[in-house]
Amino acid sequence: MPKISVEVPEELLTDLDRHVGDDAKFVNRSEAVRASIRKTLDVLDEVDERHGRLEDGREQGQR
């Protein structure tokens, strides 16, 4: 799996960390970021579909 590096504002990181840990929804930050990216891409696909902007032959959710 490729690794990337991003700059994240402190307030976003603090909020993210509230959802990460043993008693939280995500085990680690990487898992939380991947889930967030997937959710955002699903929402963008829905918007693109409504506006007729999905690529030919590409169904929603396929990457």
N, C-alpha and C positions, 0 to 999 in steps of 0.2 A: 504494500500500500504506500503510495507516495506521501511524503511529509511536506507540509507547507509551514511557513512562518507568517504570522500576522500580528499587527499591532492592535491592541484592544484597549479602549478607554477603561480606566480604573473602575468607574461605576458599573460598566457592563460586566467586568470580571467579578466584581463583588456580588452582583446579582446572580451571575452564573454559578458562583461557588455555593450559593444557598441551595442549589438543586443538585449538588454533587457531594457524595459521601456514602458512608455505610447505611445510613437511615434515609437516604434521599433517592430521588428518581434515577439518577445516573451514577455509575461507579466512578467515572473520572471525567475530566474536562473534555478529553477527546471524544468520548461517547456523546456527551452533551452537545458539542459543536457539530458533530456529524448528524445527529438527530435534528438539530435546528436547521442545518443546511438542507436536509431532505424535505423537511416541512415547508421551508421557504420555497424551494424549487417546485413542490407540488402546488402551492398557492400560485406561483408565477405561471405554471402550466395551465391552471384553471383560467387565469386571466387571459393568457394568450389564446386559449381555446375559444373563449367567449368573443374575442376580437378577431378570430380567424387567422391567428398568427402562428399556429403550430406548423412545424415543417411537414412536408408531404411524407406519408408513410410512418410518421412518428406518432405513436399513441401516447396518451397521457401516462406519466409515470415511468416511461422508458428512457434510460439515459445511456 
